[in-house]
Amino acid sequence: MTHVLNEDAGTTTADGYVVRVPVRWSDMDVYAHINHARMVTLLEEARIPWLFYDGRPTAPLRDGCLVADLHVRYQAQLRHSEGPIEVTMYVERLRAVDFTVGYEVRAAGADPASRPAVVASTQLVAFDVGTQRIARLTPEQKEYLAGFRRATGESVDRSTGPS
């Protein structure tokens, strides 16, 4: 059975995996900006089609994958009216039991080379729920993730440039 939670299954690009995520009325704060807690949820919703849909080598991780670390940096406003948002995801670091996903968030239709409004990262750890222990990524999972590898500096250079 395919678990489809997002209308957009995403697209592989030279920059990573890009998913359009709808912005809901409830995602904004009183200033019509996307609320921080909701931004974290939108990032999670973006990674679901990339990592957890059936047919992906990483799909089994939906049964055991923990967020070990999270960083979110806001560089520009994102308003509800600019939705949906486009989230470009890539792998910053890949190890035996974990990997770090980098994110660049822009309003839909923005130039992919433009400065992102939000730059974020999450360290995800493979976890075996049955044994309650960290698990190793399979060779197939590591190969899939390695295909989205991007040096951290590439994201930093783009995100700190002029608007």
TITOR-199479 format. One record per residue (C-alpha): x negated, y, z; residue number from 1. Coordinates in steps of 0.25 Angstrom, whole numbers, plus 2048, in hexadecimal, padded with zeros to 3 digits. Each point is the difference from the previous one (the first is absolute). Layout:
! TITOR-199479
<atom X="X" Y="Y" Z="Z" tikol="NUM"/>
...
! end
This chain:
! TITOR-199479
<atom X="800" Y="800" Z="800" tikol="1"/>
<atom X="7FB" Y="80E" Z="7FC" tikol="2"/>
<atom X="800" Y="80A" Z="80C" tikol="3"/>
<atom X="803" Y="80D" Z="7F8" tikol="4"/>
<atom X="801" Y="80C" Z="80A" tikol="5"/>
<atom X="7FC" Y="80B" Z="7F6" tikol="6"/>
<atom X="806" Y="803" Z="7F3" tikol="7"/>
<atom X="7F2" Y="802" Z="7FA" tikol="8"/>
<atom X="7F7" Y="7F4" Z="800" tikol="9"/>
<atom X="7F5" Y="809" Z="7FC" tikol="10"/>
<atom X="7F5" Y="801" Z="7F6" tikol="11"/>
<atom X="7F1" Y="7FD" Z="7FF" tikol="12"/>
<atom X="7F8" Y="80C" Z="7FB" tikol="13"/>
<atom X="7F1" Y="803" Z="800" tikol="14"/>
<atom X="802" Y="807" Z="80D" tikol="15"/>
<atom X="807" Y="7F5" Z="807" tikol="16"/>
<atom X="80E" Y="7FB" Z="802" tikol="17"/>
<atom X="80B" Y="80B" Z="7FF" tikol="18"/>
<atom X="80E" Y="7FF" Z="806" tikol="19"/>
<atom X="80B" Y="80A" Z="800" tikol="20"/>
<atom X="807" Y="800" Z="80D" tikol="21"/>
<atom X="80D" Y="807" Z="802" tikol="22"/>
<atom X="801" Y="80B" Z="80A" tikol="23"/>
<atom X="80D" Y="800" Z="809" tikol="24"/>
<atom X="807" Y="80B" Z="806" tikol="25"/>
<atom X="7FC" Y="7FA" Z="80E" tikol="26"/>
<atom X="7F1" Y="801" Z="7FC" tikol="27"/>
<atom X="7FF" Y="80F" Z="802" tikol="28"/>
<atom X="7FE" Y="809" Z="80C" tikol="29"/>
<atom X="808" Y="80D" Z="803" tikol="30"/>
<atom X="7F6" Y="807" Z="7F6" tikol="31"/>
<atom X="804" Y="7F7" Z="7F5" tikol="32"/>
<atom X="7F2" Y="7F9" Z="800" tikol="33"/>
<atom X="7FE" Y="7F1" Z="801" tikol="34"/>
<atom X="7FF" Y="7FD" Z="80E" tikol="35"/>
<atom X="7F3" Y="7F9" Z="805" tikol="36"/>
<atom X="806" Y="7F3" Z="805" tikol="37"/>
<atom X="808" Y="7FF" Z="7F4" tikol="38"/>
<atom X="7F4" Y="802" Z="7F7" tikol="39"/>
<atom X="7FA" Y="7F4" Z="807" tikol="40"/>
<atom X="80C" Y="7F8" Z="7FD" tikol="41"/>
<atom X="800" Y="805" Z="7F1" tikol="42"/>
<atom X="7F1" Y="7FB" Z="7FF" tikol="43"/>
<atom X="805" Y="7F3" Z="805" tikol="44"/>
<atom X="80B" Y="7FF" Z="7F6" tikol="45"/>
<atom X="7F6" Y="803" Z="7F5" tikol="46"/>
<atom X="7F7" Y="7F5" Z="804" tikol="47"/>
<atom X="80B" Y="7F5" Z="800" tikol="48"/>
<atom X="801" Y="7FF" Z="7F1" tikol="49"/>
<atom X="7F1" Y="800" Z="7FE" tikol="50"/>
<atom X="7FC" Y="7F6" Z="80B" tikol="51"/>
<atom X="80D" Y="7F8" Z="804" tikol="52"/>
<atom X="808" Y="7FD" Z="7F4" tikol="53"/>
<atom X="801" Y="7F1" Z="7FC" tikol="54"/>
<atom X="7F6" Y="7FD" Z="7F5" tikol="55"/>
<atom X="7F5" Y="808" Z="807" tikol="56"/>
<atom X="7F4" Y="7F8" Z="806" tikol="57"/>
<atom X="802" Y="809" Z="80C" tikol="58"/>
<atom X="80F" Y="7FD" Z="801" tikol="59"/>
<atom X="7FE" Y="7F6" Z="80C" tikol="60"/>
<atom X="7FA" Y="80C" Z="808" tikol="61"/>
<atom X="80F" Y="805" Z="802" tikol="62"/>
<atom X="801" Y="7F5" Z="80A" tikol="63"/>
<atom X="7F3" Y="804" Z="808" tikol="64"/>
<atom X="7FA" Y="80E" Z="7FD" tikol="65"/>
<atom X="7FD" Y="80A" Z="80B" tikol="66"/>
<atom X="7FD" Y="80F" Z="800" tikol="67"/>
<atom X="7F3" Y="802" Z="808" tikol="68"/>
<atom X="7FD" Y="80E" Z="7FC" tikol="69"/>
<atom X="807" Y="80C" Z="7FA" tikol="70"/>
<atom X="7FC" Y="80D" Z="7FB" tikol="71"/>
<atom X="809" Y="80B" Z="7F9" tikol="72"/>
<atom X="7FB" Y="80E" Z="7FC" tikol="73"/>
<atom X="809" Y="80A" Z="7FA" tikol="74"/>
<atom X="7FA" Y="809" Z="7F6" tikol="75"/>
<atom X="80D" Y="807" Z="7FA" tikol="76"/>
<atom X="80F" Y="800" Z="803" tikol="77"/>
<atom X="809" Y="7F5" Z="7FB" tikol="78"/>
<atom X="80E" Y="804" Z="800" tikol="79"/>
<atom X="80C" Y="7F7" Z="7FF" tikol="80"/>
<atom X="804" Y="807" Z="7F3" tikol="81"/>
<atom X="7F3" Y="7FB" Z="7F9" tikol="82"/>
<atom X="804" Y="7F2" Z="802" tikol="83"/>
<atom X="7FE" Y="7F5" Z="7FC" tikol="84"/>
<atom X="7F1" Y="800" Z="804" tikol="85"/>
<atom X="7F5" Y="7F8" Z="7F8" tikol="86"/>
<atom X="7F7" Y="7F8" Z="809" tikol="87"/>
<atom X="7F3" Y="7FC" Z="7FA" tikol="88"/>
<atom X="7F9" Y="7F5" Z="808" tikol="89"/>
<atom X="7F3" Y="7F9" Z="7FF" tikol="90"/>
<atom X="7F6" Y="7F8" Z="808" tikol="91"/>
<atom X="7F5" Y="808" Z="808" tikol="92"/>
<atom X="7FA" Y="7F4" Z="807" tikol="93"/>
<atom X="802" Y="7F1" Z="7FF" tikol="94"/>
<atom X="7FB" Y="7F6" Z="80B" tikol="95"/>
<atom X="802" Y="7F2" Z="803" tikol="96"/>
<atom X="80D" Y="802" Z="809" tikol="97"/>
<atom X="804" Y="80F" Z="7FD" tikol="98"/>
<atom X="800" Y="80B" Z="7F6" tikol="99"/>
<atom X="802" Y="80E" Z="800" tikol="100"/>
<atom X="80B" Y="807" Z="7F6" tikol="101"/>
<atom X="7FE" Y="80E" Z="7FC" tikol="102"/>
<atom X="80C" Y="808" Z="7FB" tikol="103"/>
<atom X="802" Y="80D" Z="7F8" tikol="104"/>
<atom X="80E" Y="806" Z="801" tikol="105"/>
<atom X="805" Y="80A" Z="7F6" tikol="106"/>
<atom X="80E" Y="805" Z="7FC" tikol="107"/>
<atom X="805" Y="7F7" Z="7F4" tikol="108"/>
<atom X="7FB" Y="806" Z="7F3" tikol="109"/>
<atom X="7F4" Y="807" Z="805" tikol="110"/>
<atom X="7F3" Y="7FE" Z="7F9" tikol="111"/>
<atom X="7F9" Y="7F4" Z="805" tikol="112"/>
<atom X="7F3" Y="808" Z="800" tikol="113"/>
<atom X="806" Y="80B" Z="809" tikol="114"/>
<atom X="7FD" Y="801" Z="80E" tikol="115"/>
<atom X="809" Y="7F7" Z="808" tikol="116"/>
<atom X="809" Y="806" Z="80B" tikol="117"/>
<atom X="7FD" Y="7F4" Z="809" tikol="118"/>
<atom X="7F4" Y="7F7" Z="801" tikol="119"/>
<atom X="801" Y="7F4" Z="809" tikol="120"/>
<atom X="7FA" Y="7F3" Z="804" tikol="121"/>
<atom X="804" Y="7F3" Z="807" tikol="122"/>
<atom X="7F8" Y="7F5" Z="804" tikol="123"/>
<atom X="808" Y="7F3" Z="7FF" tikol="124"/>
<atom X="7FC" Y="7F3" Z="807" tikol="125"/>
<atom X="804" Y="7F2" Z="7FB" tikol="126"/>
<atom X="807" Y="7F9" Z="80C" tikol="127"/>
<atom X="805" Y="7F2" Z="803" tikol="128"/>
<atom X="80D" Y="802" Z="808" tikol="129"/>
<atom X="801" Y="7F1" Z="803" tikol="130"/>
<atom X="7F2" Y="800" Z="807" tikol="131"/>
<atom X="800" Y="80F" Z="804" tikol="132"/>
<atom X="7F2" Y="801" Z="7FA" tikol="133"/>
<atom X="7FA" Y="808" Z="7F5" tikol="134"/>
<atom X="7FF" Y="7F9" Z="7F3" tikol="135"/>
<atom X="7F6" Y="800" Z="7F4" tikol="136"/>
<atom X="805" Y="806" Z="7F3" tikol="137"/>
<atom X="800" Y="7F5" Z="7F5" tikol="138"/>
<atom X="7F7" Y="801" Z="7F4" tikol="139"/>
<atom X="80C" Y="803" Z="7F7" tikol="140"/>
<atom X="804" Y="80B" Z="80A" tikol="141"/>
<atom X="7F2" Y="806" Z="800" tikol="142"/>
<atom X="7FF" Y="7FF" Z="7F1" tikol="143"/>
<atom X="80D" Y="807" Z="7FE" tikol="144"/>
<atom X="7FD" Y="80B" Z="80A" tikol="145"/>
<atom X="7F2" Y="802" Z="7FA" tikol="146"/>
<atom X="806" Y="804" Z="7F3" tikol="147"/>
<atom X="805" Y="80C" Z="807" tikol="148"/>
<atom X="7F3" Y="804" Z="806" tikol="149"/>
<atom X="7FC" Y="80E" Z="800" tikol="150"/>
<atom X="7F5" Y="807" Z="807" tikol="151"/>
<atom X="804" Y="809" Z="80C" tikol="152"/>
<atom X="7F9" Y="80C" Z="7FA" tikol="153"/>
<atom X="809" Y="800" Z="7F3" tikol="154"/>
<atom X="80C" Y="803" Z="809" tikol="155"/>
<atom X="7F9" Y="80A" Z="808" tikol="156"/>
<atom X="7FA" Y="807" Z="7F4" tikol="157"/>
<atom X="80E" Y="802" Z="7FA" tikol="158"/>
<atom X="807" Y="803" Z="80D" tikol="159"/>
<atom X="7F7" Y="80B" Z="804" tikol="160"/>
<atom X="7FF" Y="808" Z="7F3" tikol="161"/>
<atom X="808" Y="80C" Z="7FC" tikol="162"/>
<atom X="80F" Y="7FF" Z="7FE" tikol="163"/>
! end
